Structure formats: C-alpha cells, structure tokens
C-alpha cells in the first residue's frame, strides 16, 4: 500500500470528466458510444455500487476500498506477500499461473491499443496473481475457474487507464481491478453453466431453437453436421465475449452489459444471437461451426442494436418468464380450489 489518503484525494480533485452522478453514467451508456476510459472506469464503479452518487465523497470511498484491499493482502499474505500463489492449493495455483502467463501476450496487445506504456505494466502479472489469491481468501465459496483471468486482466487495464490519467501508482489499479472484476465474475455466474449439465443443455437447446428462427440456413447447416450452439456460445458466455473482440469493442460491449445487469441473462442471450446472425454462411470448403468460432469481423454497433431489438421480442427472450408466470398461475389456482374444498 503506497498511496496516502491525500494522494487519492488530490487525484480525484483533478479529474476532468463528464461523470458526476449515477444518472450521468447511465446517460453515457445510452447516448454515447465513444467516451474516455476515465469516465468508463468511474461509471463502472458507480454502477457496481463502489462509488456513491455524490462526487464529493468519491475520494473517501476509494481510499476506504484501497485500504480494505491492502488490509486483506496483509492479513492473508503477510510476509508471503511476494508469492501470493503459494497460498492456493498447488493444482489451482498451477492453473492460475498457466492462464495468466498464456494471456499476457494478448494483455500487452490490448495495453498497446489503449496507449498504455509498457513500462507502467511491469507488475501486472504479479498483481493479477495477488488479486486471485485475495478473491480465494476473502470471497466465501469463490474458487478460481479458467476464464476468470480475462475479467481480472481487462479490469486491470481499465484501472491502469485511470491511473495514467490521474498519476496514481499501479497499486491503485490492483485494488480497483479486484473489486470490478469480482463484480463481473459474480454477475457472469460461470459455475451455473458448468456445474449442472441438464440446465446447460436446456439453455443451449433453447438457443438452437432461436437461431433456427432467426437464421434457418445457418441452423440447418449446423444441424446437418451434428453441431449445436454450445460449441461456440458456451465460450462466449463464460468469457463474456472477451476472446471475440478487440479491447475497445470488449469495453463497449461490457458497458452495455453492466448497464443492463438487472437483465444480464436475457441480454447475454440476445448478444449471442446477435453474434450468430452476423456470421456469413460457410462456403463449400468451410465448416460452419468453425467459421462461427473463428469469425472476428464484427459490426459491434449492430451487435448492440440487434441484441436490444431481441430484448423487445417476447417470443425470443420472454419465454422463460412466461413459463414461470404460467406455473405460478397454476399453483395459485390449485391453492384456491384446495382452500375452497376444505372450507366446504
């Protein structure tokens, strides 16, 4: 912990951005697709409840979070501070190390696209190890799953953009990335896709049905080859599309996802459909499922537009809610008739 309350307060006082209240953050999500990462960072922090709507309280709130995080580092790691993965089970530590190391080349390409100097990222890998160690220690029931590295490292990059703008050290990015990435991981709820095969199978069967309605030619080719949406959309959902796009597009998509976090499952489903319909049909020498898996020429504005239009179509995304409503109605009728029977 190398930042004082005064340093954090001074950094926040010098901010030049358009975010002042929660409503400002929402308006930026809705009306402005091209905005700076300082505003984006603040908006995400507001949306997840880490910063209050009152701008004058931002520095106090952020210093409290920063102090809390490094308090956890001290409590968990102590003198073992420089070797955070040693606090994990060996098998889990090996997976974390392999994932972070493998993603570093992509991370550095992303940092270059964000105009972050390579020299300020010297501790990035170590910081990400430490973030995971603290998540495993502090968050009840948390267990690292492959793919979490994307959430952590992308949030770290966004936090570093904020540090570059405000002149704060990378320790601030580490603490901020801990909070932001955990909220995204919690929202993504990856275990729900991996721990119950029948539920997962039903989910992607529903997606197959909707793909058939939206682009029947694609669906027929996939079906004729014995392929299903789970072959490509499972990765999309686990990583929240992080492997399908450049960093600017990832951040834009995540803006929209975070803004609609109260309808996360529906919006994520809609984004999957929006991705599928952009992929051209496979040529005679191509395999359709591989073409979808490897396609990268996305129109990200259209992705968002199409996903939002799907949200408005009850026949596509409201079936789950309709089924729940029908079940509840049937239960109410049963209770009503049972009560009437016993009253007699």
C-alpha positions as CSV (number, residue, x, y, z in Angstrom):
1,X,0.0,0.0,0.0
2,X,1.8,3.1,-1.2
3,X,-0.9,5.7,-1.7
4,X,-2.0,8.1,1.1
5,X,-5.5,9.5,1.5
6,X,-4.1,12.8,0.4
7,X,-2.7,11.4,-2.8
8,X,-6.0,9.7,-3.7
9,X,-8.0,12.8,-2.8
10,X,-5.7,15.1,-4.9
11,X,-6.1,12.7,-7.9
12,X,-9.9,12.8,-7.7
13,X,-10.0,16.6,-7.3
14,X,-8.0,17.0,-10.6
15,X,-10.4,14.8,-12.6
16,X,-11.8,16.3,-15.8
17,X,-14.7,14.1,-16.9
18,X,-18.4,14.1,-17.5
19,X,-19.4,11.7,-14.7
20,X,-20.9,13.4,-11.7
21,X,-24.0,11.3,-10.7
22,X,-25.3,7.8,-11.4
23,X,-27.7,9.3,-13.9
24,X,-24.8,10.8,-15.8
25,X,-23.2,7.4,-16.0
26,X,-26.4,5.9,-17.3
27,X,-26.8,8.6,-19.9
28,X,-23.3,7.9,-21.2
29,X,-24.2,4.3,-21.6
30,X,-27.4,5.1,-23.5
31,X,-26.3,8.0,-25.7
32,X,-22.6,8.0,-26.2
33,X,-20.6,5.0,-27.6
34,X,-17.3,6.8,-27.8
35,X,-16.0,8.1,-24.5
36,X,-12.8,8.1,-22.5
37,X,-11.8,5.4,-20.1
38,X,-11.6,7.7,-17.1
39,X,-15.4,8.2,-17.4
40,X,-15.9,4.5,-18.1
41,X,-13.9,3.5,-15.0
42,X,-15.9,5.8,-12.8
43,X,-19.2,4.7,-14.4
44,X,-18.4,1.0,-13.7
45,X,-17.5,1.8,-10.1
46,X,-20.8,3.7,-9.7
47,X,-22.9,1.0,-11.4
48,X,-21.5,-1.7,-9.1
49,X,-22.0,0.5,-6.0
50,X,-18.4,1.1,-5.1
51,X,-18.6,4.8,-5.5
52,X,-21.5,6.9,-4.2
53,X,-23.6,9.2,-6.4
54,X,-22.2,12.2,-4.5
55,X,-18.9,13.2,-6.3
56,X,-17.6,14.9,-3.2
57,X,-17.4,11.5,-1.5
58,X,-15.5,9.7,-4.2
59,X,-12.0,10.1,-2.8
60,X,-13.0,9.0,0.7
61,X,-14.9,6.0,-0.7
62,X,-12.0,5.0,-2.9
63,X,-9.4,5.3,-0.1
64,X,-11.6,3.1,2.0
65,X,-11.7,0.4,-0.7
66,X,-8.0,0.8,-1.3
67,X,-7.2,0.4,2.4
68,X,-9.6,-2.5,2.8
69,X,-8.0,-4.4,-0.1
70,X,-4.4,-4.0,1.2
71,X,-5.7,-4.9,4.6
72,X,-6.8,-8.2,3.1
73,X,-3.4,-8.6,1.4
74,X,-1.6,-8.1,4.7
75,X,-4.0,-10.4,6.6
76,X,-3.7,-13.2,4.1
77,X,-0.2,-13.0,2.7
78,X,1.8,-11.2,5.4
79,X,5.4,-11.9,4.9
80,X,4.5,-14.1,1.9
81,X,3.4,-11.0,0.0
82,X,5.7,-11.6,-3.0
83,X,4.5,-15.2,-3.6
84,X,0.7,-15.0,-3.5
85,X,0.0,-18.2,-5.4
86,X,1.7,-20.2,-2.6
87,X,-1.5,-19.6,-0.5
88,X,-3.5,-21.6,-3.0
89,X,-3.7,-25.4,-3.5
90,X,-0.9,-26.4,-5.8
91,X,-3.2,-27.6,-8.6
92,X,-5.2,-24.4,-8.5
93,X,-2.0,-22.3,-8.4
94,X,-0.7,-24.1,-11.4
95,X,-3.9,-23.4,-13.4
96,X,-3.8,-19.7,-12.4
97,X,-0.2,-19.3,-13.3
98,X,-0.7,-21.0,-16.7
99,X,-3.8,-18.9,-17.5
100,X,-2.3,-15.6,-16.6
101,X,1.0,-16.4,-18.4
102,X,-0.8,-17.5,-21.5
103,X,-3.0,-14.4,-21.7
104,X,-0.1,-12.0,-21.1
105,X,0.7,-11.6,-24.8
106,X,-3.0,-10.6,-25.5
107,X,-2.9,-8.4,-22.5
108,X,0.1,-6.5,-23.8
109,X,-1.5,-6.1,-27.2
110,X,-4.6,-4.7,-25.5
111,X,-2.5,-2.3,-23.5
112,X,-0.8,-1.0,-26.6
113,X,-4.2,-0.4,-28.2
114,X,-5.2,1.6,-25.1
115,X,-1.9,3.6,-25.4
116,X,-0.6,2.4,-22.0
117,X,3.2,2.5,-21.9
118,X,4.7,-1.0,-21.3
119,X,6.9,0.3,-18.5
120,X,4.0,1.0,-16.2
121,X,2.7,-2.6,-16.5
122,X,5.8,-4.2,-15.0
123,X,3.9,-5.5,-12.0
124,X,0.7,-6.5,-13.9
125,X,1.2,-10.3,-13.8
126,X,2.1,-10.3,-10.1
127,X,-0.8,-8.0,-9.3
128,X,-3.2,-10.4,-11.1
129,X,-1.8,-13.3,-9.1
130,X,-2.4,-11.4,-5.9
131,X,-6.0,-10.4,-6.8
132,X,-6.9,-14.1,-7.4
133,X,-5.2,-15.1,-4.1
134,X,-7.3,-12.5,-2.2
135,X,-10.5,-13.5,-4.0
136,X,-10.0,-17.1,-3.0
137,X,-9.3,-15.9,0.6
138,X,-12.0,-13.3,1.1
139,X,-15.0,-14.2,-1.0
140,X,-16.9,-17.1,0.5
141,X,-17.3,-20.0,-1.8
142,X,-15.1,-18.5,-4.5
143,X,-13.0,-20.9,-6.5
144,X,-10.9,-19.8,-9.5
145,X,-12.3,-21.1,-12.8
146,X,-10.5,-20.9,-16.1
147,X,-11.5,-17.7,-17.9
148,X,-11.6,-15.5,-14.8
149,X,-8.1,-14.3,-15.9
150,X,-9.9,-12.3,-18.7
151,X,-12.1,-10.4,-16.3
152,X,-9.3,-9.6,-14.0
153,X,-6.8,-8.5,-16.6
154,X,-9.2,-6.4,-18.6
155,X,-10.4,-4.7,-15.4
156,X,-6.7,-4.1,-14.6
157,X,-6.2,-2.4,-17.9
158,X,-9.2,-0.2,-17.5
159,X,-8.0,0.7,-14.0
160,X,-4.5,1.4,-15.3
161,X,-6.0,3.9,-17.9
162,X,-7.5,5.7,-14.9
163,X,-4.1,5.7,-13.1
164,X,-2.4,7.0,-16.2
165,X,-4.9,9.9,-16.3
166,X,-4.7,10.7,-12.6
167,X,-1.0,10.0,-11.9
168,X,-1.6,7.3,-9.4
169,X,0.5,4.1,-9.0
170,X,-0.4,0.7,-10.2
171,X,-1.3,-0.4,-6.7
172,X,-4.5,1.6,-7.2
173,X,-5.2,-0.3,-10.4
174,X,-4.7,-3.6,-8.5
175,X,-7.2,-2.7,-5.8
176,X,-9.7,-1.3,-8.3
177,X,-9.4,-4.3,-10.5
178,X,-10.1,-6.6,-7.6
179,X,-13.4,-5.0,-6.9
180,X,-14.5,-4.5,-10.5
181,X,-13.5,-8.0,-11.7
182,X,-15.1,-9.7,-8.8
183,X,-18.4,-8.0,-9.5
184,X,-18.2,-9.0,-13.2
185,X,-17.3,-12.6,-12.2
186,X,-20.2,-12.7,-9.8
187,X,-22.6,-11.4,-12.4
188,X,-21.3,-13.8,-15.1
189,X,-22.1,-16.7,-12.7
190,X,-19.9,-19.1,-14.7
191,X,-20.5,-22.1,-12.3
192,X,-24.2,-22.1,-13.3
193,X,-23.0,-23.0,-16.9
194,X,-20.6,-25.7,-15.8
195,X,-22.0,-27.4,-12.8
196,X,-25.4,-28.5,-14.0
197,X,-25.2,-30.3,-17.4
198,X,-29.0,-30.7,-17.7
199,X,-29.6,-27.0,-17.1
200,X,-26.8,-26.0,-19.5
201,X,-28.1,-28.4,-22.2
202,X,-31.6,-27.0,-21.9
203,X,-30.2,-23.4,-22.2
204,X,-28.4,-24.1,-25.4
205,X,-31.3,-26.1,-26.8
206,X,-33.3,-23.0,-26.5
207,X,-30.6,-21.0,-28.2
208,X,-30.6,-23.6,-31.1
209,X,-34.3,-23.0,-31.5
210,X,-34.0,-19.3,-31.6
211,X,-31.1,-19.5,-34.1
212,X,-33.3,-21.6,-36.3
213,X,-36.0,-18.9,-36.3
214,X,-33.5,-16.0,-36.9
215,X,-31.2,-17.7,-39.5
216,X,-32.6,-21.1,-40.6
217,X,-29.9,-21.6,-43.2
218,X,-27.2,-21.4,-40.6
219,X,-29.2,-23.6,-38.2
220,X,-29.7,-26.3,-40.9
221,X,-26.0,-26.4,-41.8
222,X,-25.1,-26.8,-38.1
223,X,-27.7,-29.4,-37.5
224,X,-26.7,-31.4,-40.6
225,X,-23.1,-31.6,-39.2
226,X,-24.3,-32.6,-35.7
227,X,-23.2,-29.2,-34.2
228,X,-25.0,-27.1,-31.7
229,X,-24.7,-23.5,-30.3
230,X,-23.0,-24.9,-27.2
231,X,-19.9,-25.5,-29.4
232,X,-19.3,-21.7,-29.7
233,X,-21.7,-19.9,-27.4
234,X,-20.5,-21.6,-24.2
235,X,-17.2,-19.8,-24.7
236,X,-18.9,-16.6,-25.4
237,X,-20.9,-16.7,-22.2
238,X,-18.1,-17.9,-20.0
239,X,-15.8,-15.2,-21.1
240,X,-18.5,-12.5,-21.8
241,X,-17.2,-12.3,-25.4
242,X,-13.7,-11.3,-24.3
243,X,-12.0,-13.6,-26.8
244,X,-14.1,-12.5,-29.8
245,X,-13.2,-8.8,-29.9
246,X,-10.5,-6.2,-29.7
247,X,-10.2,-4.3,-26.3
248,X,-12.2,-1.3,-27.4
249,X,-15.1,-3.5,-28.6
250,X,-14.9,-5.6,-25.4
251,X,-15.2,-2.4,-23.2
252,X,-18.1,-1.2,-25.3
253,X,-20.0,-4.5,-25.0
254,X,-19.3,-4.6,-21.3
255,X,-20.6,-1.1,-20.9
256,X,-23.9,-2.3,-22.3
257,X,-23.9,-5.5,-20.3
258,X,-23.1,-3.6,-17.0
259,X,-25.8,-1.0,-17.7
260,X,-28.3,-3.8,-18.2
261,X,-27.0,-6.0,-15.3
262,X,-30.6,-6.4,-14.0
263,X,-31.4,-8.2,-17.2
264,X,-28.0,-9.8,-17.6
265,X,-29.1,-13.3,-18.6
266,X,-31.5,-12.1,-21.2
267,X,-29.1,-9.5,-22.7
268,X,-26.3,-12.1,-22.8
269,X,-28.6,-14.5,-24.6
270,X,-29.6,-11.7,-27.0
271,X,-25.9,-10.9,-27.7
272,X,-25.2,-14.5,-28.5
273,X,-28.0,-14.4,-31.1
274,X,-26.7,-11.1,-32.4
275,X,-23.3,-12.6,-33.0
276,X,-24.6,-15.7,-34.8
277,X,-26.6,-13.7,-37.4
278,X,-23.6,-11.7,-38.4
279,X,-21.6,-14.7,-39.5
280,X,-21.9,-15.4,-43.3
281,X,-22.8,-18.9,-44.4
282,X,-19.9,-21.3,-44.8
283,X,-18.5,-22.0,-48.2
284,X,-18.2,-25.5,-49.6
285,X,-14.7,-25.8,-48.2
286,X,-15.6,-24.4,-44.8
287,X,-17.2,-25.9,-41.7
288,X,-20.0,-23.7,-40.3
289,X,-19.2,-24.2,-36.6
290,X,-15.5,-23.4,-37.1
291,X,-16.5,-20.3,-39.1
292,X,-18.6,-19.1,-36.2
293,X,-15.8,-19.9,-33.7
294,X,-13.2,-18.1,-35.6
295,X,-15.2,-15.1,-37.1
296,X,-13.9,-11.7,-35.9
297,X,-15.2,-9.2,-38.5
298,X,-17.9,-8.0,-36.1
299,X,-20.0,-4.8,-36.5
300,X,-20.2,-4.1,-32.8
301,X,-22.7,-1.3,-33.1
302,X,-25.0,-3.6,-34.9
303,X,-24.4,-6.3,-32.3
304,X,-25.8,-4.0,-29.7
305,X,-28.6,-2.7,-31.9
306,X,-29.7,-6.3,-32.7
307,X,-29.4,-7.5,-29.1
308,X,-31.6,-4.6,-27.9
309,X,-34.2,-5.4,-30.6
310,X,-34.2,-9.0,-29.5
311,X,-34.9,-7.9,-25.9
312,X,-38.1,-6.3,-27.1
313,X,-39.3,-9.5,-28.8
314,X,-41.2,-11.5,-26.2
315,X,-41.3,-14.6,-28.3
316,X,-37.4,-14.8,-28.2
317,X,-36.4,-13.8,-24.7
318,X,-39.5,-13.7,-22.5
319,X,-40.4,-17.4,-22.8
320,X,-38.7,-18.2,-19.6
321,X,-40.6,-15.5,-17.7
322,X,-43.8,-16.6,-19.4
323,X,-43.3,-20.2,-18.2
324,X,-42.7,-19.0,-14.7
325,X,-45.8,-16.9,-14.8
326,X,-47.9,-19.8,-16.0
327,X,-46.5,-22.1,-13.3
328,X,-47.3,-19.5,-10.6
329,X,-50.8,-19.0,-12.0
330,X,-51.5,-22.8,-12.0
331,X,-50.2,-23.0,-8.4
332,X,-52.4,-20.1,-7.3
333,X,-55.5,-21.8,-8.9
334,X,-54.6,-25.1,-7.2
335,X,-54.3,-23.4,-3.8
336,X,-57.6,-21.5,-4.5
337,X,-59.5,-24.7,-5.2
338,X,-57.9,-26.6,-2.3
339,X,-58.9,-23.8,0.1
340,X,-62.4,-23.8,-1.3
341,X,-62.6,-27.6,-0.9
342,X,-61.6,-27.5,2.8
343,X,-63.9,-24.6,3.5
344,X,-66.8,-26.8,2.4
